[in-house]
Amino acid sequence: QKEVEQNSGPLSVPEGAIASLNCTYSDRGSQSFFWYRQYSGKSPELIMSIYSNGDKEDGRFTAQLNKASQYVSLLIRDSQPSDSATYLCAVKTSYDKVIFGPGTSLSVIP
Amino acid sequence: NAGVTQTPKFQVLKTGQSMTLQCAQDMNHNSMYWYRQDPGMGLRLIYYSASEGTTDKGEVPNGYNVSRLNKREFSLRLESAAPSQTSVYFCASSEAYPGDIQYFGAGTRLSVL
C-alpha cells in the first residue's frame, strides 16, 4: 500500500461545478495535511493546510479531514478554468516525514 | 523577494557527464530539500538538509550527492548522469524540518541522452 494515494484522474468538471479531490493515507498517526496546486510546467504552491478533523474553508476551497477514515479531501466550489491544474496531497507522518501523493489532474471545461 | 531560486532551468547532458544543480533561498529557512518529479510518480525526495551543516538521504538518493553550502544554498550533484535521471528537479525550503509548508523553486528540466 502506498503511503499517500490519490486518484490520478484526469477529473473533468464543467465551469461553475464543484470539483472534489480525494486523498487517502496509510499512517494512522499522521497529524498534518496539505494541498498543493501545480500548474502545467510550474512548481507546486500551497493552497490549503488542515490539522483537525472537520472542514476548513478558504474562499472557494474547502479541505475536509477524517482521521478515523484516514481520508482528506479538497472541494473547489464554482470551479473556474483557471483551477485546471494538478493537485498534490501531502501528509506529514508520525515518523516526521512529509509524503506527497502522485497528484490528481483537474480540468475545468468552460 | 525571490523566494527559492534554482539554476539552470533546462539542461541536456550526455550519459556519464556530471553537473551541479544550484538552489538558493532568501527566506532564512532552516531546512532545504531536493525532489524529482516524474510522470505519475509525484514528488520523490532525493536528499534533504534539516539544518545548516546536516544532510540526509531521502527516498531516492542513489546517483546523487548534495552540499549544504551555507544556510541559503543547497546544491545537488549528478556525478555520472544516466538516462534514468531524466526528470524535473525541484528545490524547496521550509522554516523547520520536516516542513509543514514547503516553498518550491521553479524547477530544472534535465534530459540525459
Backbone of each chain as ProteinMPNN parsed JSONL, in Angstrom:
{"seq_chain_A": "QKEVEQNSGPLSVPEGAIASLNCTYSDRGSQSFFWYRQYSGKSPELIMSIYSNGDKEDGRFTAQLNKASQYVSLLIRDSQPSDSATYLCAVKTSYDKVIFGPGTSLSVIP", "coords_chain_A": {"N_chain_A": [[0.847, -1.188, 0.0], [0.595, 2.161, -0.933], [1.876, 5.104, 0.644], [0.561, 7.585, 0.481], [-2.254, 8.128, -1.339], [-3.898, 9.047, -4.323], [-6.54, 9.64, -6.649], [-5.612, 9.475, -9.971], [-6.811, 10.732, -12.043], [-7.539, 11.988, -15.4], [-9.668, 14.432, -13.848], [-12.598, 15.778, -14.883], [-14.605, 18.641, -14.887], [-17.485, 20.724, -15.364], [-17.428, 24.263, -15.881], [-18.186, 26.244, -13.052], [-19.174, 24.176, -11.545], [-18.836, 21.895, -8.687], [-15.71, 20.707, -7.785], [-14.306, 17.729, -6.639], [-11.705, 16.444, -4.85], [-9.786, 13.726, -3.831], [-7.958, 12.048, -1.191], [-6.121, 9.504, 0.328], [-4.425, 8.073, 3.158], [-1.839, 6.129, 4.708], [-0.585, 6.08, 7.222], [-1.712, 6.031, 10.357], [-1.137, 7.727, 12.433], [-0.642, 10.225, 11.409], [-0.627, 13.801, 11.352], [-0.745, 16.264, 10.088], [-1.88, 17.905, 7.158], [-1.851, 18.68, 3.702], [-2.658, 20.602, 0.823], [-1.421, 21.089, -2.355], [-1.205, 23.038, -5.29], [-0.411, 22.618, -8.691], [0.365, 24.064, -11.585], [0.614, 23.276, -15.059], [3.895, 22.683, -16.024], [4.903, 24.283, -14.061], [5.874, 25.063, -10.625], [4.936, 23.404, -7.518], [2.507, 24.929, -5.34], [1.405, 25.906, -2.147], [-1.997, 25.597, -1.203], [-3.863, 24.957, 0.764], [-3.952, 24.003, 4.202], [-4.577, 21.569, 6.735], [-5.364, 20.486, 9.986], [-7.023, 19.468, 11.929], [-9.826, 17.307, 12.536], [-12.679, 17.622, 10.404], [-14.019, 20.437, 8.625], [-12.335, 22.937, 6.721], [-12.422, 26.129, 5.519], [-11.545, 28.241, 2.812], [-12.128, 30.808, 1.003], [-13.138, 29.803, -2.161], [-12.32, 27.265, -1.693], [-12.463, 24.243, 0.161], [-11.167, 22.247, 2.624], [-11.403, 18.938, 3.818], [-11.173, 16.784, 6.546], [-10.884, 13.534, 7.79], [-9.798, 11.723, 10.196], [-10.254, 9.233, 11.3], [-11.087, 7.68, 9.183], [-8.898, 7.995, 7.646], [-8.607, 9.909, 5.588], [-8.568, 12.631, 3.393], [-9.906, 15.479, 1.814], [-10.38, 17.785, -0.904], [-12.457, 20.353, -1.794], [-13.557, 22.259, -4.473], [-15.393, 24.958, -5.03], [-17.684, 26.463, -7.42], [-16.082, 26.081, -9.771], [-13.427, 27.228, -11.851], [-11.986, 27.809, -15.114], [-9.351, 28.536, -14.629], [-8.681, 27.01, -12.469], [-7.799, 24.66, -13.427], [-5.424, 22.273, -13.138], [-2.827, 20.287, -11.594], [-3.4, 18.658, -8.553], [-1.784, 18.206, -5.576], [-1.672, 16.086, -2.832], [-0.357, 16.213, 0.41], [1.155, 14.703, 3.227], [2.076, 14.912, 6.571], [3.785, 12.627, 8.332], [3.662, 10.399, 11.225], [6.216, 9.666, 11.698], [7.773, 11.776, 11.142], [8.081, 12.661, 8.442], [7.33, 14.243, 5.353], [5.119, 13.243, 2.997], [4.343, 13.126, -0.386], [1.48, 12.722, -2.43], [0.668, 11.188, -5.648], [-0.754, 13.011, -7.149], [-3.667, 14.599, -8.583], [-5.064, 15.262, -11.667], [-6.883, 18.005, -12.698], [-9.382, 19.211, -14.808], [-11.145, 21.949, -15.859], [-13.926, 22.581, -17.63], [-14.881, 25.05, -19.903]], "CA_chain_A": [[0.0, 0.0, 0.0], [1.341, 3.399, -0.979], [1.637, 5.888, 1.848], [-0.432, 8.599, 0.163], [-2.856, 7.768, -2.617], [-4.874, 9.947, -4.935], [-6.971, 9.274, -7.99], [-4.75, 10.216, -10.893], [-7.624, 11.489, -12.98], [-7.966, 13.363, -15.142], [-11.012, 14.737, -13.408], [-13.145, 16.869, -15.684], [-15.851, 19.206, -14.38], [-17.866, 21.933, -16.101], [-17.257, 25.536, -15.18], [-19.255, 26.531, -12.102], [-19.498, 22.989, -10.743], [-17.954, 21.59, -7.564], [-14.711, 19.665, -8.025], [-13.99, 17.016, -5.407], [-10.438, 15.728, -4.972], [-9.677, 12.854, -2.662], [-6.627, 11.575, -0.823], [-6.077, 8.608, 1.485], [-3.067, 7.899, 3.66], [-1.723, 4.859, 5.428], [-0.083, 6.224, 8.588], [-2.825, 6.489, 11.187], [-0.675, 8.773, 13.342], [-0.382, 11.485, 10.708], [-1.298, 14.913, 12.031], [-0.817, 17.485, 9.279], [-2.276, 17.545, 5.798], [-1.661, 19.854, 2.86], [-2.978, 20.531, -0.598], [-0.637, 21.948, -3.232], [-1.646, 23.145, -6.678], [0.706, 22.699, -9.624], [0.01, 24.298, -12.969], [1.487, 22.566, -16.001], [5.195, 23.302, -16.252], [5.247, 25.17, -12.947], [6.188, 24.388, -9.372], [3.799, 23.317, -6.587], [2.303, 26.006, -4.377], [0.444, 25.521, -1.123], [-3.264, 26.308, -1.204], [-4.612, 24.695, 1.994], [-3.439, 23.066, 5.173], [-5.61, 21.214, 7.709], [-4.741, 19.741, 11.071], [-8.044, 18.886, 12.8], [-10.985, 16.721, 11.87], [-13.732, 18.545, 10.038], [-13.868, 21.243, 7.425], [-11.648, 24.231, 6.779], [-12.797, 26.832, 4.305], [-10.755, 29.424, 2.415], [-12.689, 31.244, -0.273], [-13.85, 28.733, -2.865], [-11.711, 25.984, -1.345], [-12.748, 23.637, 1.455], [-10.48, 20.993, 2.917], [-12.129, 18.108, 4.766], [-10.302, 15.771, 7.125], [-11.485, 12.485, 8.61], [-8.65, 10.917, 10.609], [-10.68, 7.851, 11.555], [-11.115, 7.017, 7.879], [-7.615, 8.284, 7.002], [-9.101, 10.471, 4.337], [-8.619, 14.088, 3.323], [-10.413, 15.87, 0.504], [-10.398, 19.2, -1.265], [-13.583, 20.737, -2.625], [-13.433, 23.564, -5.124], [-16.726, 25.417, -5.45], [-17.695, 27.389, -8.544], [-14.816, 25.827, -10.467], [-13.101, 28.108, -12.96], [-10.926, 27.249, -15.97], [-8.049, 28.811, -14.024], [-8.413, 25.976, -11.474], [-7.246, 23.494, -14.12], [-4.069, 22.059, -12.641], [-2.679, 19.051, -10.829], [-3.483, 18.928, -7.121], [-0.977, 17.252, -4.822], [-1.944, 15.929, -1.417], [0.864, 15.913, 1.167], [0.848, 14.281, 4.597], [3.21, 14.803, 7.499], [3.543, 11.367, 9.028], [4.066, 10.329, 12.629], [7.666, 9.444, 11.764], [8.429, 13.031, 10.786], [8.378, 12.863, 7.031], [6.227, 14.731, 4.53], [4.989, 12.379, 1.823], [3.435, 13.664, -1.395], [0.777, 11.795, -3.295], [1.015, 11.316, -7.069], [-1.461, 14.135, -7.743], [-4.857, 14.434, -9.412], [-5.173, 16.283, -12.695], [-8.225, 18.568, -12.8], [-9.649, 20.034, -15.978], [-12.429, 22.636, -15.76], [-14.341, 22.829, -19.017], [-15.733, 26.269, -19.999]], "C_chain_A": [[0.886, 1.242, 0.0], [0.946, 4.26, 0.206], [0.575, 6.946, 1.644], [-0.963, 8.301, -1.237], [-3.886, 8.808, -3.048], [-5.324, 9.336, -6.247], [-6.202, 10.132, -8.981], [-5.539, 11.094, -11.85], [-7.292, 11.091, -14.418], [-9.422, 13.459, -14.708], [-11.487, 15.945, -14.21], [-14.457, 17.337, -15.093], [-16.201, 20.419, -15.213], [-17.654, 23.164, -15.233], [-18.459, 25.808, -14.287], [-19.627, 25.366, -11.208], [-18.544, 22.867, -9.557], [-17.003, 20.467, -7.975], [-14.339, 19.047, -6.687], [-12.746, 16.16, -5.622], [-10.191, 14.96, -3.686], [-8.26, 12.342, -2.447], [-6.772, 10.649, 0.377], [-4.632, 8.382, 1.888], [-3.015, 6.693, 4.583], [-1.292, 5.0, 6.885], [-1.149, 6.838, 9.486], [-2.421, 7.615, 12.128], [-0.388, 10.106, 12.685], [-1.23, 12.608, 11.292], [-1.535, 16.128, 11.15], [-1.018, 17.111, 7.826], [-2.304, 18.806, 4.941], [-2.144, 19.555, 1.45], [-2.139, 21.569, -1.34], [-1.258, 21.925, -4.624], [-0.421, 23.305, -7.568], [0.171, 22.88, -11.037], [1.04, 23.616, -13.86], [2.785, 23.341, -16.23], [5.661, 24.226, -15.154], [5.537, 24.361, -11.694], [4.955, 24.333, -8.47], [3.738, 24.537, -5.677], [1.205, 25.591, -3.413], [-0.85, 26.314, -1.261], [-4.045, 26.09, 0.094], [-3.79, 23.793, 2.902], [-4.565, 22.776, 6.157], [-5.001, 20.285, 8.728], [-5.758, 19.016, 11.952], [-9.168, 18.287, 11.973], [-12.029, 17.777, 11.562], [-13.383, 19.294, 8.777], [-13.087, 22.514, 7.721], [-11.879, 24.925, 5.449], [-11.879, 28.027, 4.074], [-11.232, 29.825, 1.035], [-13.49, 30.135, -0.927], [-13.345, 27.339, -2.502], [-12.145, 25.528, 0.051], [-11.966, 22.345, 1.575], [-11.283, 20.25, 3.982], [-11.2, 16.999, 5.245], [-11.103, 14.815, 7.986], [-10.365, 11.526, 8.996], [-9.043, 9.466, 10.855], [-10.697, 7.046, 10.265], [-9.834, 7.222, 7.098], [-7.846, 8.86, 5.612], [-9.086, 11.988, 4.443], [-9.066, 14.463, 1.908], [-10.31, 17.377, 0.323], [-11.587, 19.434, -2.188], [-13.316, 22.122, -3.197], [-14.814, 23.938, -5.635], [-16.611, 26.379, -6.61], [-16.394, 27.278, -9.346], [-14.659, 26.743, -11.678], [-12.039, 27.445, -13.839], [-9.528, 27.46, -15.382], [-7.708, 27.829, -12.894], [-7.827, 24.715, -12.108], [-5.77, 23.367, -13.786], [-4.002, 20.653, -12.053], [-2.635, 19.408, -9.346], [-2.78, 17.81, -6.367], [-1.404, 17.262, -3.362], [-0.623, 15.591, -0.726], [0.492, 15.652, 2.62], [2.127, 14.274, 5.418], [2.934, 13.619, 8.413], [4.004, 11.434, 10.482], [5.562, 10.094, 12.777], [8.414, 10.596, 11.093], [8.901, 13.109, 9.342], [7.12, 13.414, 6.356], [6.229, 13.922, 3.241], [3.968, 13.003, 0.873], [2.745, 12.519, -2.137], [1.127, 12.054, -4.753], [0.297, 12.461, -7.778], [-2.673, 13.713, -8.549], [-4.926, 15.591, -10.39], [-6.633, 16.716, -12.815], [-8.319, 19.427, -14.056], [-11.053, 20.628, -15.829], [-12.814, 23.104, -17.163], [-15.246, 24.047, -19.083], [-17.098, 25.94, -20.589]], "O_chain_A": [[1.801, 1.369, 0.813], [-0.172, 4.165, 0.712], [-0.234, 7.188, 2.54], [-0.197, 8.233, -2.199], [-4.63, 9.359, -2.237], [-4.573, 8.598, -6.885], [-6.146, 11.355, -8.852], [-5.019, 12.067, -12.398], [-6.815, 9.98, -14.649], [-10.278, 12.685, -15.136], [-10.849, 16.998, -14.209], [-15.338, 16.521, -14.822], [-15.303, 21.088, -15.726], [-17.699, 23.095, -14.005], [-19.605, 25.629, -14.7], [-20.326, 25.55, -10.212], [-17.581, 23.623, -9.433], [-17.432, 19.415, -8.449], [-14.085, 19.759, -5.716], [-12.733, 15.265, -6.467], [-10.368, 15.489, -2.588], [-7.473, 12.218, -3.386], [-7.47, 10.978, 1.336], [-3.724, 8.485, 1.064], [-4.024, 6.293, 5.164], [-1.6, 4.133, 7.702], [-1.45, 8.027, 9.382], [-3.275, 8.381, 12.575], [0.071, 11.033, 13.354], [-2.383, 12.408, 11.674], [-2.424, 16.934, 11.427], [-0.432, 16.155, 7.318], [-2.728, 19.868, 5.396], [-2.055, 18.431, 0.956], [-2.142, 22.754, -1.007], [-1.773, 20.899, -5.068], [0.502, 24.047, -7.231], [-0.406, 21.959, -11.614], [2.187, 23.408, -13.463], [2.759, 24.518, -16.588], [6.693, 24.884, -15.286], [5.457, 23.133, -11.699], [4.03, 25.127, -8.638], [4.762, 25.102, -5.294], [0.202, 25.0, -3.812], [-0.828, 27.535, -1.416], [-4.82, 26.962, 0.488], [-3.035, 22.937, 2.44], [-5.417, 23.632, 6.393], [-4.215, 19.401, 8.387], [-5.408, 18.06, 12.645], [-9.424, 18.714, 10.847], [-12.245, 18.704, 12.342], [-12.567, 18.851, 7.969], [-13.166, 23.082, 8.81], [-11.571, 24.382, 4.388], [-11.492, 28.727, 5.01], [-10.804, 29.264, 0.026], [-14.412, 29.586, -0.323], [-13.898, 26.341, -2.963], [-12.188, 26.319, 0.993], [-12.084, 21.455, 0.734], [-11.782, 20.857, 4.93], [-10.523, 16.355, 4.444], [-11.909, 15.239, 8.814], [-10.018, 10.626, 8.231], [-8.234, 8.563, 10.638], [-10.358, 5.863, 10.26], [-9.687, 6.685, 6.0], [-7.34, 8.354, 4.611], [-9.528, 12.561, 5.439], [-8.653, 13.839, 0.931], [-10.171, 18.131, 1.287], [-11.709, 18.795, -3.233], [-12.9, 23.035, -2.484], [-15.338, 23.313, -6.557], [-15.585, 27.037, -6.783], [-15.701, 28.272, -9.564], [-15.607, 26.998, -12.421], [-11.273, 26.61, -13.358], [-8.628, 26.653, -15.612], [-6.575, 27.814, -12.413], [-7.405, 23.803, -11.397], [-4.969, 24.243, -14.109], [-4.997, 19.929, -12.022], [-1.933, 20.332, -8.935], [-3.125, 16.635, -6.494], [-1.487, 18.319, -2.735], [0.145, 14.769, -1.227], [-0.389, 16.312, 3.17], [3.137, 13.7, 5.009], [1.965, 13.618, 9.173], [4.646, 12.394, 10.907], [6.119, 10.298, 13.856], [9.511, 10.431, 10.559], [10.005, 13.577, 9.067], [5.997, 13.09, 6.742], [7.207, 13.916, 2.494], [2.865, 13.363, 1.283], [3.354, 11.49, -2.429], [1.809, 13.03, -5.063], [0.685, 12.846, -8.88], [-2.711, 12.623, -9.121], [-4.856, 16.755, -9.998], [-7.517, 15.882, -13.012], [-7.452, 20.257, -14.327], [-12.03, 19.893, -15.689], [-12.121, 23.908, -17.786], [-16.27, 24.091, -18.402], [-17.935, 26.83, -20.743]]}, "seq_chain_B": "NAGVTQTPKFQVLKTGQSMTLQCAQDMNHNSMYWYRQDPGMGLRLIYYSASEGTTDKGEVPNGYNVSRLNKREFSLRLESAAPSQTSVYFCASSEAYPGDIQYFGAGTRLSVL", "coords_chain_B": {"N_chain_B": [[11.162, 39.874, -2.981], [12.844, 36.922, -3.91], [12.417, 34.31, -3.167], [12.721, 30.973, -3.638], [15.366, 30.104, -5.604], [16.376, 28.467, -8.473], [18.967, 27.156, -10.481], [20.394, 25.544, -13.381], [17.529, 26.359, -15.536], [16.947, 24.626, -17.586], [18.546, 21.72, -18.886], [20.634, 19.69, -20.84], [22.221, 16.659, -20.888], [24.855, 14.339, -21.7], [25.045, 10.815, -21.337], [26.943, 9.864, -18.556], [28.141, 12.31, -18.136], [28.76, 14.989, -15.806], [27.096, 17.196, -13.486], [26.016, 20.091, -11.618], [23.236, 21.121, -9.824], [21.975, 24.165, -8.773], [20.694, 25.8, -5.864], [19.108, 28.373, -4.102], [17.823, 30.119, -1.283], [15.996, 32.879, 0.03], [14.609, 33.27, 2.338], [15.408, 32.837, 4.882], [15.17, 30.254, 5.807], [15.485, 27.189, 7.631], [15.537, 24.573, 6.68], [16.063, 22.574, 3.782], [15.368, 21.05, 0.587], [15.645, 18.527, -1.956], [13.834, 17.402, -4.678], [12.65, 15.025, -7.091], [10.53, 14.881, -9.942], [8.526, 12.778, -11.683], [6.435, 11.636, -14.37], [3.311, 10.576, -13.176], [4.396, 9.771, -10.783], [4.535, 11.561, -8.759], [6.056, 13.744, -6.321], [9.276, 12.929, -5.368], [11.478, 12.526, -2.731], [14.853, 13.318, -2.782], [17.259, 14.126, -1.401], [17.684, 15.797, 1.737], [18.172, 18.679, 3.844], [18.054, 19.225, 7.033], [18.958, 21.208, 8.694], [21.441, 23.829, 8.658], [24.569, 22.499, 7.844], [23.891, 19.853, 8.033], [22.955, 16.907, 6.255], [20.758, 14.537, 4.735], [19.699, 11.351, 3.453], [16.981, 10.881, 1.226], [14.122, 9.394, -0.247], [15.021, 8.482, -2.78], [18.038, 8.437, -3.221], [20.189, 7.404, -4.689], [22.859, 7.847, -6.933], [23.143, 10.517, -6.674], [24.553, 13.433, -5.062], [24.787, 15.802, -2.376], [25.277, 19.183, -1.203], [25.218, 21.29, 1.52], [25.848, 24.368, 1.393], [25.76, 26.735, 2.812], [23.493, 28.532, 4.97], [21.709, 29.496, 3.1], [22.111, 28.144, 0.665], [21.846, 25.162, -1.272], [23.031, 22.508, -2.93], [22.752, 20.147, -5.64], [24.321, 17.331, -6.921], [25.044, 15.494, -9.811], [27.029, 12.908, -10.446], [27.694, 11.086, -12.483], [25.833, 11.11, -15.007], [22.795, 9.392, -15.842], [20.415, 7.991, -18.167], [18.109, 7.364, -16.696], [17.922, 9.386, -14.905], [16.725, 11.458, -16.093], [14.43, 13.951, -15.659], [12.26, 16.218, -13.848], [13.538, 18.493, -11.628], [13.074, 19.727, -8.404], [13.816, 22.176, -6.032], [13.242, 22.908, -2.625], [12.217, 24.756, 0.294], [11.83, 25.15, 3.856], [10.667, 26.485, 6.994], [11.332, 24.884, 9.174], [12.311, 21.469, 9.839], [10.134, 18.62, 9.672], [8.988, 20.232, 7.729], [6.24, 21.632, 7.435], [5.068, 23.522, 5.678], [6.151, 23.924, 2.519], [8.214, 25.693, 0.278], [8.657, 26.096, -3.101], [11.15, 26.053, -5.685], [11.424, 27.089, -9.173], [12.072, 24.921, -10.701], [14.119, 22.508, -12.483], [14.529, 21.294, -15.637], [15.779, 18.372, -16.714], [17.442, 16.528, -19.135], [18.842, 13.474, -19.978], [20.814, 12.06, -22.304]], "CA_chain_B": [[11.806, 38.63, -2.566], [12.869, 35.922, -4.969], [11.939, 33.038, -2.648], [13.665, 29.889, -3.902], [15.884, 30.272, -6.956], [17.101, 27.312, -8.991], [19.647, 27.258, -11.773], [19.733, 26.198, -14.517], [16.132, 25.981, -15.748], [16.96, 23.499, -18.52], [19.882, 21.171, -19.114], [20.733, 18.421, -21.562], [23.509, 16.016, -20.639], [25.114, 13.028, -22.269], [25.308, 9.789, -20.334], [28.284, 9.89, -17.994], [28.559, 13.661, -17.782], [28.396, 15.42, -14.453], [26.621, 18.568, -13.366], [25.507, 20.509, -10.32], [22.077, 21.991, -9.798], [22.12, 25.116, -7.68], [19.466, 26.275, -5.236], [19.306, 29.361, -3.045], [16.582, 30.687, -0.752], [16.226, 34.131, 0.75], [13.572, 33.362, 3.369], [16.038, 32.488, 6.153], [14.671, 28.948, 6.222], [16.495, 26.266, 8.13], [15.517, 23.273, 6.002], [16.008, 22.601, 2.327], [15.047, 19.734, 0.03], [15.69, 18.276, -3.393], [12.877, 16.414, -5.155], [12.479, 14.807, -8.517], [9.14, 14.618, -10.287], [8.349, 12.015, -12.911], [5.003, 11.457, -14.658], [2.61, 9.546, -12.424], [5.125, 9.364, -9.578], [4.508, 12.599, -7.749], [7.342, 14.284, -5.885], [10.049, 11.984, -4.568], [12.555, 13.222, -2.046], [16.183, 12.781, -3.077], [18.035, 14.451, -0.207], [17.248, 16.985, 2.441], [19.056, 19.245, 4.856], [17.167, 19.713, 8.087], [19.534, 22.465, 9.179], [22.767, 24.091, 8.1], [25.587, 21.58, 8.318], [23.419, 18.468, 8.032], [22.257, 16.403, 5.078], [20.301, 13.155, 4.901], [19.108, 10.735, 2.275], [15.54, 10.738, 1.132], [13.588, 8.15, -0.804], [15.72, 8.044, -3.996], [19.32, 9.158, -3.219], [21.259, 6.778, -5.481], [23.322, 8.58, -8.106], [23.167, 11.949, -6.353], [25.182, 13.934, -3.846], [24.343, 17.161, -2.062], [26.094, 20.012, -0.322], [24.575, 22.488, 2.111], [26.996, 25.269, 1.364], [25.509, 27.667, 3.919], [22.069, 28.46, 5.267], [20.94, 29.877, 1.922], [22.363, 27.395, -0.56], [21.813, 23.693, -1.202], [23.264, 22.077, -4.299], [22.573, 18.72, -5.966], [25.29, 16.961, -7.939], [24.996, 14.213, -10.515], [28.431, 12.627, -10.758], [27.768, 10.385, -13.767], [24.416, 11.103, -15.338], [22.215, 8.245, -16.526], [19.083, 8.328, -18.734], [17.07, 7.247, -15.657], [17.879, 10.623, -14.14], [15.912, 12.427, -16.825], [13.338, 14.275, -14.757], [12.189, 17.614, -13.418], [14.071, 18.578, -10.265], [12.622, 20.881, -7.63], [14.37, 22.501, -4.727], [12.232, 23.51, -1.748], [12.711, 25.111, 1.624], [10.811, 25.343, 4.885], [11.231, 27.083, 8.207], [11.925, 23.837, 10.007], [12.101, 20.113, 9.331], [10.084, 18.156, 8.294], [8.492, 21.18, 6.735], [4.799, 21.706, 7.22], [4.801, 24.272, 4.456], [7.369, 23.987, 1.727], [8.217, 26.665, -0.814], [9.39, 25.442, -4.18], [11.734, 26.78, -6.797], [10.739, 26.935, -10.458], [12.375, 23.614, -11.259], [15.122, 22.296, -13.529], [14.19, 20.177, -16.522], [17.025, 17.713, -17.094], [17.385, 15.382, -20.047], [20.106, 12.751, -20.114], [20.722, 11.302, -23.558]], "C_chain_B": [[11.737, 37.6, -3.673], [12.326, 34.6, -4.465], [13.019, 31.986, -2.814], [14.075, 29.976, -5.363], [16.711, 29.066, -7.346], [17.774, 27.663, -10.31], [20.326, 25.945, -12.11], [18.265, 25.805, -14.598], [16.028, 24.77, -16.671], [18.406, 23.016, -18.677], [19.755, 19.861, -19.872], [22.141, 17.883, -21.338], [23.633, 14.749, -21.47], [25.372, 12.061, -21.117], [26.756, 9.849, -19.88], [28.786, 11.27, -17.623], [28.112, 13.985, -16.361], [27.876, 16.845, -14.495], [26.112, 18.82, -11.96], [24.332, 21.437, -10.514], [22.191, 22.875, -8.557], [20.762, 25.55, -7.158], [19.824, 27.259, -4.143], [17.95, 29.902, -2.599], [16.918, 31.912, 0.095], [15.207, 34.34, 1.85], [14.106, 33.009, 4.759], [15.509, 31.161, 6.711], [15.81, 28.044, 6.668], [16.629, 25.011, 7.274], [15.363, 23.431, 4.499], [15.935, 21.18, 1.794], [15.331, 19.71, -1.474], [14.724, 17.14, -3.712], [13.096, 16.183, -6.654], [11.023, 14.471, -8.765], [9.089, 13.965, -11.653], [6.872, 11.772, -13.124], [4.405, 10.299, -13.86], [3.244, 9.156, -11.111], [5.051, 10.403, -8.474], [5.912, 13.099, -7.441], [8.048, 13.241, -5.026], [11.276, 12.679, -4.008], [13.888, 12.541, -2.321], [17.08, 12.919, -1.843], [17.385, 15.647, 0.469], [18.312, 17.418, 3.436], [18.156, 19.876, 5.903], [17.665, 21.043, 8.659], [20.92, 22.619, 8.571], [23.777, 23.127, 8.711], [25.165, 20.135, 8.342], [22.762, 18.145, 6.699], [21.875, 14.953, 5.333], [19.661, 12.66, 3.619], [17.597, 10.729, 2.385], [15.19, 9.396, 0.534], [14.427, 7.601, -1.961], [17.094, 8.715, -4.112], [20.385, 8.622, -4.179], [21.577, 7.584, -6.733], [23.434, 10.074, -7.887], [24.016, 12.207, -5.107], [24.721, 15.36, -3.618], [25.375, 17.857, -1.188], [25.239, 21.153, 0.198], [25.705, 23.479, 2.343], [26.943, 26.276, 2.512], [24.006, 27.636, 4.159], [21.222, 28.715, 4.022], [20.998, 28.863, 0.788], [22.452, 25.884, -0.34], [21.938, 23.181, -2.629], [23.107, 20.566, -4.431], [23.512, 18.37, -7.107], [25.001, 15.572, -8.49], [26.413, 13.925, -10.989], [28.594, 11.98, -12.133], [26.333, 10.155, -14.222], [24.011, 9.859, -16.133], [20.841, 8.643, -17.08], [17.965, 8.245, -17.7], [16.962, 8.497, -14.792], [17.221, 11.772, -14.909], [14.651, 12.697, -16.02], [13.241, 15.795, -14.615], [12.599, 17.648, -11.949], [13.598, 19.871, -9.604], [13.41, 20.971, -6.335], [13.256, 23.154, -3.905], [12.879, 23.873, -0.426], [11.534, 25.257, 2.574], [11.489, 25.897, 6.128], [11.961, 26.052, 9.043], [11.656, 22.496, 9.353], [11.089, 19.406, 10.225], [9.26, 19.029, 7.358], [7.015, 21.116, 6.479], [4.487, 22.378, 5.899], [6.118, 24.423, 3.733], [7.171, 24.95, 0.568], [9.162, 26.144, -1.887], [10.008, 26.442, -5.141], [11.014, 26.441, -8.089], [11.048, 25.611, -11.145], [13.468, 23.653, -12.315], [14.696, 21.089, -14.343], [15.493, 19.596, -17.074], [16.745, 16.545, -18.017], [18.766, 14.783, -20.142], [19.983, 11.821, -21.315], [21.677, 10.117, -23.574]], "O_chain_B": [[10.695, 37.423, -4.304], [11.811, 33.819, -5.265], [14.093, 32.079, -2.218], [13.229, 29.929, -6.256], [17.641, 28.685, -6.635], [17.214, 28.377, -11.141], [20.803, 25.27, -11.197], [17.805, 24.99, -13.798], [15.1, 23.973, -16.538], [19.352, 23.8, -18.609], [18.887, 19.037, -19.585], [23.128, 18.58, -21.575], [22.634, 14.164, -21.888], [25.858, 12.454, -20.056], [27.678, 9.88, -20.695], [29.755, 11.396, -16.875], [27.22, 13.348, -15.801], [28.173, 17.604, -15.418], [25.817, 17.889, -11.21], [24.406, 22.411, -11.263], [22.464, 22.403, -7.454], [19.798, 25.656, -7.917], [20.732, 27.014, -3.35], [17.051, 30.115, -3.412], [17.947, 31.979, 0.766], [14.962, 35.476, 2.256], [13.33, 32.894, 5.709], [15.416, 30.974, 7.924], [16.93, 28.117, 6.163], [17.719, 24.451, 7.158], [14.636, 24.298, 4.014], [16.372, 20.232, 2.446], [15.264, 20.732, -2.158], [14.778, 16.067, -3.11], [13.644, 17.024, -7.366], [10.359, 13.862, -7.928], [9.549, 14.526, -12.648], [6.116, 11.708, -12.154], [4.93, 9.185, -13.871], [2.713, 8.312, -10.391], [5.473, 10.133, -7.35], [6.84, 12.892, -8.222], [7.472, 12.732, -4.064], [12.018, 13.34, -4.735], [14.035, 11.336, -2.117], [17.59, 11.928, -1.319], [16.638, 16.405, -0.15], [19.206, 16.66, 3.812], [17.57, 20.935, 5.679], [16.868, 21.892, 9.058], [21.494, 21.668, 8.041], [23.838, 22.958, 9.929], [25.98, 19.262, 8.638], [22.102, 18.989, 6.093], [22.568, 14.231, 6.05], [19.152, 13.438, 2.812], [17.02, 10.595, 3.465], [15.863, 8.393, 0.771], [14.537, 6.385, -2.113], [17.296, 9.503, -5.036], [21.373, 9.304, -4.452], [20.683, 7.956, -7.494], [23.78, 10.817, -8.806], [24.176, 11.35, -4.239], [24.313, 16.047, -4.555], [26.21, 17.229, -0.537], [24.618, 21.886, -0.571], [26.412, 23.429, 3.349], [27.968, 26.617, 3.101], [23.314, 26.786, 3.598], [20.115, 28.186, 3.917], [20.04, 28.732, 0.027], [23.043, 25.404, 0.627], [21.045, 23.398, -3.448], [23.3, 19.814, -3.476], [23.505, 19.032, -8.145], [24.751, 14.619, -7.751], [26.936, 14.634, -11.849], [29.533, 12.298, -12.863], [25.702, 9.156, -13.878], [24.761, 9.351, -16.965], [20.181, 9.525, -16.531], [16.976, 8.971, -17.803], [16.007, 8.643, -14.029], [17.17, 12.906, -14.433], [13.887, 11.776, -15.73], [14.034, 16.545, -15.185], [12.056, 16.907, -11.129], [13.711, 20.957, -10.173], [13.635, 19.976, -5.646], [12.422, 23.875, -4.452], [13.944, 23.367, -0.074], [10.395, 25.461, 2.154], [12.704, 25.797, 6.298], [13.054, 26.298, 9.554], [10.86, 22.402, 8.419], [11.161, 19.565, 11.443], [8.876, 18.575, 6.28], [6.571, 20.615, 5.446], [3.72, 21.849, 5.093], [7.078, 24.979, 4.266], [6.102, 25.01, -0.038], [10.312, 25.798, -1.614], [9.47, 27.524, -5.378], [10.105, 25.611, -8.105], [10.347, 25.224, -12.08], [13.712, 24.679, -12.951], [14.523, 19.994, -13.807], [16.215, 20.265, -17.813], [15.917, 15.684, -17.721], [19.749, 15.492, -20.361], [19.151, 10.913, -21.333], [21.725, 9.375, -24.555]]}, "name": "protein", "num_of_chains": 2, "seq": "QKEVEQNSGPLSVPEGAIASLNCTYSDRGSQSFFWYRQYSGKSPELIMSIYSNGDKEDGRFTAQLNKASQYVSLLIRDSQPSDSATYLCAVKTSYDKVIFGPGTSLSVIPNAGVTQTPKFQVLKTGQSMTLQCAQDMNHNSMYWYRQDPGMGLRLIYYSASEGTTDKGEVPNGYNVSRLNKREFSLRLESAAPSQTSVYFCASSEAYPGDIQYFGAGTRLSVL"}
